[in-house]
Amino acid sequence: MTTQILTWLKLPLMSLTLVTIFSVPAFSVSAQPSDTQVLDIPTLSEALNSPDRDIADRVRDEQRKPLQVLQFLELKPGMTVLDVYAAGGYFTYVLSKAVGPEGTVLAQNSPRALRFDEDRSDITQGDALAQKIESGKLNNVVRIDRPVDDMALSPESVDFILLSQILHDYYNGSPNRANELLTTLLEALRPGGILGVIDHHGNIELNNRRLHRMPVSLAISAVREAGFIFEAESELLAVPTDNPRRSIFDPMLNRQTSQFLLRFRKPATESL
C-alpha cells in the first residue's frame, strides 16, 4: 500500500511523516474511471443524510447543493480527486462518498489552515476534518497537510480538482500568485481532467479583496490563462438577494452569498 501512495506523492519514504494517511485501501492509481459511470444519487443522498455526518454540514446542504454541483462538474465514481484547501472537510466527505471505494480523495490543507477555527464551531479545521474522516469511515481519503505549492504530487496523477471558495484569496492578493496556483493544478491533472471552481460573486468596480469576492469574468480569464479550457457555467448557486457590496462574512447576509460554479478541463492533448 505504501508503494501505491508514493505513486502520487513524489516523496521519499522518510518524508511520509509530512503527509497524514488514513486507512487508504488497496487500489491501482493508474486505473481510469469509465466514461459510462455516473453518480448514484439516491445512495449518495442517503449517505449525506446519515446520522454519522456532522449536523452543521447537513444544514449547509440546502445552500451548497453538493450533489447537484458534482453532477454539473461531471464527477464520476472511481476518480482520484484533489480537494484544494479542504478546510474542515465539508466537500471532502461528499467527494469521498461520491467516488466510492475505487476512488480516492486527496484532502489538502496547509499547516496554517489546519489551525483556523472551523466555521460555527469551537474546534479547528484540522480537528473537524479528522473527526469527519473517522466518524464517516472515509477510508479512501488521504490527507495532504502541506501547502498547495509543496504537495509533491506526481504530474498527471489526478482526475478531478475542486477549488471551492479559495481562488478569490489568491487572485485578489496577486494575480501572479493565482496563476502559479492554477499552473500547479494543471500539472497535477491528467489530460482531459476536470477543474471545478466555486467562488463568491463580486462586482469588478468594488474592493473585492476586502469583500472576499471575485467577478466571474476575472475567474474565467485567470483559469484560461493558466491553460485550461472553459466548458460551462451554472447558476445553481446564484442567490438573487445577495448584496455584492457586503463582505461574505457580513452577518446581515447570514452566509447566503451568490456564488458562481464553473467547469474547466485540461486539454486532452498538447497543442501543436
C-alpha positions as CSV (number, residue, x, y, z in Angstrom):
1,M,0.0,0.0,0.0
2,T,2.9,2.4,0.7
3,T,4.2,1.9,-2.8
4,Q,0.7,2.8,-4.2
5,I,0.6,6.0,-2.2
6,L,4.0,7.0,-3.4
7,T,3.0,6.7,-7.0
8,W,1.1,10.0,-6.5
9,L,3.2,11.6,-3.8
10,K,6.7,12.1,-5.1
11,L,8.2,11.8,-1.6
12,P,11.0,9.6,-0.3
13,L,9.9,7.1,2.3
14,M,11.4,9.3,5.1
15,S,9.1,12.2,4.1
16,L,5.9,10.3,4.7
17,T,5.6,12.0,8.2
18,L,4.6,15.2,6.3
19,V,1.5,13.5,4.9
20,T,-1.2,12.2,7.1
21,I,-2.6,9.0,5.7
22,F,-5.9,7.5,6.9
23,S,-6.6,3.8,6.1
24,V,-6.1,4.1,2.3
25,P,-7.5,0.8,0.7
26,A,-5.5,-1.0,-1.9
27,F,-6.2,0.2,-5.4
28,S,-4.5,1.0,-8.7
29,V,-3.9,4.7,-9.2
30,S,-3.4,4.1,-12.9
31,A,-6.9,2.8,-13.4
32,Q,-9.1,5.3,-15.3
33,P,-12.8,5.7,-14.3
34,S,-15.2,4.5,-17.0
35,D,-16.9,7.2,-19.0
36,T,-20.2,5.3,-18.6
37,Q,-20.1,5.6,-14.8
38,V,-22.5,8.0,-13.2
39,L,-23.1,9.1,-9.6
40,D,-25.7,7.1,-7.7
41,I,-27.7,10.0,-6.4
42,P,-30.2,8.1,-4.3
43,T,-27.4,6.2,-2.5
44,L,-25.4,9.4,-2.1
45,S,-28.4,11.3,-0.7
46,E,-28.9,8.6,1.9
47,A,-25.2,8.8,2.8
48,L,-25.3,12.6,3.2
49,N,-28.3,12.3,5.5
50,S,-26.6,9.7,7.7
51,P,-26.6,10.5,11.4
52,D,-22.8,9.9,11.2
53,R,-22.5,13.1,9.3
54,D,-22.0,16.4,11.0
55,I,-25.3,18.1,11.5
56,A,-23.8,21.5,10.6
57,D,-22.8,20.1,7.2
58,R,-26.3,18.7,6.7
59,V,-27.7,22.2,7.3
60,R,-25.4,23.7,4.7
61,D,-26.5,21.3,2.0
62,E,-29.6,23.4,1.2
63,Q,-27.5,26.3,0.1
64,R,-24.4,24.5,-1.2
65,K,-26.3,21.8,-3.2
66,P,-23.3,19.4,-3.2
67,L,-24.8,16.6,-5.3
68,Q,-26.1,18.9,-8.0
69,V,-22.7,20.6,-8.0
70,L,-20.8,17.4,-8.5
71,Q,-23.3,16.3,-11.3
72,F,-22.7,19.5,-13.1
73,L,-18.9,19.1,-12.7
74,E,-19.1,15.6,-14.1
75,L,-17.5,13.8,-11.2
76,K,-17.5,10.0,-11.7
77,P,-17.1,7.1,-9.3
78,G,-13.6,5.8,-9.2
79,M,-11.9,9.1,-9.8
80,T,-8.8,10.4,-8.0
81,V,-9.9,13.8,-6.6
82,L,-7.9,16.7,-5.2
83,D,-9.8,18.8,-2.7
84,V,-7.8,22.1,-2.6
85,Y,-8.0,23.8,0.8
86,A,-10.3,21.1,2.2
87,A,-10.7,23.1,5.4
88,G,-12.9,21.2,7.8
89,G,-13.9,18.7,5.2
90,Y,-17.4,19.7,4.0
91,F,-16.7,18.7,0.5
92,T,-14.1,16.0,1.4
93,Y,-17.0,14.0,3.0
94,V,-19.2,14.4,-0.1
95,L,-16.4,13.6,-2.5
96,S,-15.4,10.5,-0.6
97,K,-18.9,9.1,-0.7
98,A,-19.2,10.1,-4.4
99,V,-16.1,8.5,-5.8
100,G,-16.6,5.3,-3.7
101,P,-14.2,2.6,-2.6
102,E,-12.5,2.5,-6.0
103,G,-11.8,6.3,-5.9
104,T,-9.5,8.4,-3.8
105,V,-9.8,11.9,-2.3
106,L,-6.7,13.9,-1.5
107,A,-7.7,16.5,1.1
108,Q,-5.1,19.3,1.0
109,N,-4.6,21.9,3.8
110,S,-1.6,23.9,4.7
111,P,-0.4,23.5,8.3
112,R,-1.6,27.1,8.9
113,A,-5.1,26.4,7.6
114,L,-5.4,23.4,9.9
115,R,-5.2,25.8,12.9
116,F,-8.0,28.0,11.7
117,D,-11.3,27.8,13.6
118,E,-13.9,25.7,11.9
119,D,-17.0,27.7,10.8
120,R,-19.6,28.0,13.6
121,S,-17.7,25.6,15.8
122,D,-15.3,25.6,18.7
123,I,-12.7,23.3,17.2
124,T,-10.0,23.8,14.5
125,Q,-10.5,22.9,10.8
126,G,-7.8,20.2,11.3
127,D,-9.8,18.6,14.1
128,A,-13.1,18.9,12.2
129,L,-11.6,17.1,9.2
130,A,-10.1,14.4,11.3
131,Q,-13.5,13.8,13.0
132,K,-15.3,13.6,9.7
133,I,-12.8,11.1,8.3
134,E,-13.2,8.9,11.4
135,S,-16.9,9.2,12.0
136,G,-17.8,8.9,8.3
137,K,-15.4,5.9,7.8
138,L,-13.8,7.8,4.9
139,N,-11.2,5.1,4.2
140,N,-10.5,6.5,0.7
141,V,-9.3,9.9,2.0
142,V,-5.6,10.8,2.1
143,R,-4.7,14.0,4.0
144,I,-2.0,16.2,2.5
145,D,-1.1,18.6,5.3
146,R,1.2,20.7,3.1
147,P,1.0,24.0,1.2
148,V,-0.5,23.7,-2.2
149,D,2.8,24.6,-3.9
150,D,4.5,21.8,-2.0
151,M,2.1,18.9,-2.4
152,A,4.7,16.8,-4.3
153,L,2.0,15.2,-6.5
154,S,3.2,13.3,-9.5
155,P,2.4,15.0,-12.8
156,E,-1.0,14.0,-14.4
157,S,-1.9,11.9,-11.3
158,V,-5.4,13.4,-10.6
159,D,-8.7,13.1,-12.5
160,F,-10.6,15.9,-10.8
161,I,-9.8,19.0,-8.8
162,L,-12.2,21.1,-6.7
163,L,-11.2,24.7,-6.0
164,S,-14.0,25.9,-3.8
165,Q,-14.2,29.5,-2.3
166,I,-10.5,30.0,-2.4
167,L,-9.5,31.4,-5.9
168,H,-10.5,34.9,-4.8
169,D,-7.9,34.9,-2.0
170,Y,-5.1,34.1,-4.4
171,Y,-6.3,36.4,-7.2
172,N,-7.2,39.4,-5.1
173,G,-3.8,39.2,-3.3
174,S,-1.8,38.7,-6.5
175,P,-3.0,37.6,-10.0
176,N,0.5,36.1,-10.5
177,R,0.1,34.0,-7.4
178,A,-3.2,32.8,-8.7
179,N,-1.6,31.9,-11.9
180,E,1.1,29.9,-10.1
181,L,-1.6,28.0,-8.2
182,L,-3.6,27.2,-11.3
183,T,-0.4,26.1,-13.2
184,T,0.4,23.7,-10.3
185,L,-3.2,22.3,-10.6
186,L,-2.9,22.0,-14.4
187,E,0.3,19.9,-14.0
188,A,-1.3,17.6,-11.5
189,L,-4.4,16.9,-13.7
190,R,-4.4,14.1,-16.2
191,P,-5.1,15.2,-19.8
192,G,-8.9,15.6,-20.1
193,G,-9.1,16.1,-16.3
194,I,-11.7,18.4,-14.7
195,L,-11.2,21.5,-12.6
196,G,-14.3,22.8,-10.8
197,V,-14.3,26.4,-9.4
198,I,-16.8,27.8,-6.9
199,D,-16.5,31.3,-5.6
200,H,-18.4,34.3,-4.4
201,H,-19.8,36.7,-7.0
202,G,-18.2,40.1,-7.0
203,N,-18.6,43.4,-8.9
204,I,-15.5,44.5,-10.8
205,E,-15.7,48.1,-9.6
206,L,-15.7,47.1,-5.9
207,N,-12.8,46.3,-3.5
208,N,-13.2,42.5,-3.8
209,R,-10.1,41.9,-1.7
210,R,-11.9,43.4,1.3
211,L,-15.2,41.7,0.4
212,H,-13.6,38.3,-0.3
213,R,-15.4,38.1,-3.6
214,M,-14.4,37.9,-7.3
215,P,-16.0,38.8,-10.6
216,V,-16.8,35.7,-12.6
217,S,-15.2,37.2,-15.7
218,L,-11.9,37.5,-13.9
219,A,-12.1,33.9,-12.7
220,I,-12.7,32.6,-16.2
221,S,-9.9,34.6,-17.7
222,A,-7.4,33.7,-15.0
223,V,-8.1,29.9,-15.3
224,R,-8.0,30.1,-19.1
225,E,-4.7,31.9,-19.0
226,A,-3.2,29.0,-17.0
227,G,-4.0,26.7,-19.9
228,F,-7.4,25.3,-19.0
229,I,-10.4,25.0,-21.4
230,F,-13.6,26.7,-20.1
231,E,-16.5,24.4,-20.6
232,A,-19.6,25.6,-18.7
233,E,-21.1,27.9,-16.1
234,S,-24.0,27.1,-13.9
235,E,-26.4,29.4,-12.0
236,L,-27.1,26.6,-9.5
237,L,-25.6,28.6,-6.6
238,A,-26.9,32.0,-7.5
239,V,-28.7,33.9,-4.8
240,P,-30.6,37.0,-6.1
241,T,-30.9,38.5,-2.6
242,D,-27.1,38.7,-2.1
243,N,-25.6,42.2,-1.8
244,P,-22.2,42.2,-3.5
245,R,-21.2,45.4,-1.7
246,R,-21.1,43.5,1.6
247,S,-18.4,41.1,2.8
248,I,-19.2,37.5,2.6
249,F,-18.7,37.5,6.4
250,D,-21.3,40.2,7.0
251,P,-23.9,38.8,9.5
252,M,-26.7,40.5,7.5
253,L,-26.0,38.1,4.7
254,N,-26.2,35.0,7.0
255,R,-23.8,33.2,4.7
256,Q,-26.3,33.5,1.9
257,T,-23.9,34.7,-0.8
258,S,-24.4,34.3,-4.5
259,Q,-21.7,32.0,-6.0
260,F,-20.6,31.1,-9.5
261,L,-19.9,27.5,-10.5
262,L,-17.5,26.8,-13.4
263,R,-16.3,23.7,-15.1
264,F,-12.9,23.7,-16.8
265,R,-10.9,20.9,-18.4
266,K,-7.2,20.2,-19.1
267,P,-6.6,19.8,-22.9
268,A,-6.6,16.2,-23.8
269,T,-3.5,16.6,-26.0
270,E,-0.8,19.2,-26.2
271,S,-1.4,22.0,-28.8
272,L,0.8,21.8,-31.8
